[in-house]
Amino acid sequence: MEPHSLPTEVILTYPRQSLGNIQLDWTPQPGAYLDLAGKTYTVLERCHRYQLRAGRYRLHKVSLYVQTAQRPSERSLVNGRWVVGEVSCRFNAQSELIRCAVNPEGPCLGCRYYERLWATDEAL
C-alpha cells in the first residue's frame, strides 16, 4: 500500500448499499464531490475504521457515506472551501451541501429572493 493511499469503502446512504472499495490519494471531506463508475456523489460523512495490531490502533480503512448528486454550476471558493450558490446573496448558506435557506435547489440566476449582501463599486 502506498503511504498516501487510503483504502476506502464507499457506501450509498439511500438505499443503503456498498458501492465498492477504492484507493484514494486525497482526504475527502463532507461536501466534497466524488466521481465513481461514471456517477457523481456528494460526501456526507467520513468514518475512520481502526484495527488493533501489535498493541496499537492503526488506521485500517475509511468509510465514506455518500448520496447521488450533480456538481453545482454555481460554486465559489471562500476561505479555502467550496461554497454552493451566489456568495454575494444575503440568503446564501455558506455551505458545501446546501445553496440557501429560501431556494435550496437553485439556481441563483434569476432567483426572486436574491438580496445583495454588500454594495459593489458600481452601486456607490
ChimeraX attribute file (.defattr): number of C-alpha atoms within 10 A of each C-alpha:
attribute: neighborCount
match mode: 1-to-1
recipient: residues
	/A:1	7
	/A:2	7
	/A:3	6
	/A:4	11
	/A:5	13
	/A:6	18
	/A:7	16
	/A:8	20
	/A:9	19
	/A:10	21
	/A:11	20
	/A:12	20
	/A:13	15
	/A:14	10
	/A:15	8
	/A:16	11
	/A:17	11
	/A:18	14
	/A:19	14
	/A:20	11
	/A:21	14
	/A:22	13
	/A:23	15
	/A:24	13
	/A:25	11
	/A:26	9
	/A:27	12
	/A:28	17
	/A:29	14
	/A:30	16
	/A:31	20
	/A:32	18
	/A:33	22
	/A:34	18
	/A:35	12
	/A:36	12
	/A:37	6
	/A:38	5
	/A:39	10
	/A:40	16
	/A:41	20
	/A:42	24
	/A:43	24
	/A:44	18
	/A:45	16
	/A:46	18
	/A:47	12
	/A:48	11
	/A:49	13
	/A:50	13
	/A:51	12
	/A:52	10
	/A:53	9
	/A:54	7
	/A:55	7
	/A:56	9
	/A:57	11
	/A:58	12
	/A:59	13
	/A:60	14
	/A:61	17
	/A:62	22
	/A:63	17
	/A:64	24
	/A:65	23
	/A:66	25
	/A:67	18
	/A:68	16
	/A:69	15
	/A:70	10
	/A:71	15
	/A:72	16
	/A:73	9
	/A:74	15
	/A:75	16
	/A:76	16
	/A:77	10
	/A:78	12
	/A:79	7
	/A:80	7
	/A:81	14
	/A:82	16
	/A:83	23
	/A:84	27
	/A:85	29
	/A:86	22
	/A:87	22
	/A:88	14
	/A:89	17
	/A:90	15
	/A:91	20
	/A:92	23
	/A:93	19
	/A:94	19
	/A:95	16
	/A:96	21
	/A:97	21
	/A:98	17
	/A:99	25
	/A:100	21
	/A:101	11
	/A:102	14
	/A:103	17
	/A:104	16
	/A:105	12
	/A:106	17
	/A:107	14
	/A:108	20
	/A:109	10
	/A:110	8
	/A:111	11
	/A:112	9
	/A:113	12
	/A:114	17
	/A:115	12
	/A:116	13
	/A:117	12
	/A:118	10
	/A:119	9
	/A:120	9
	/A:121	6
	/A:122	5
	/A:123	6
	/A:124	5
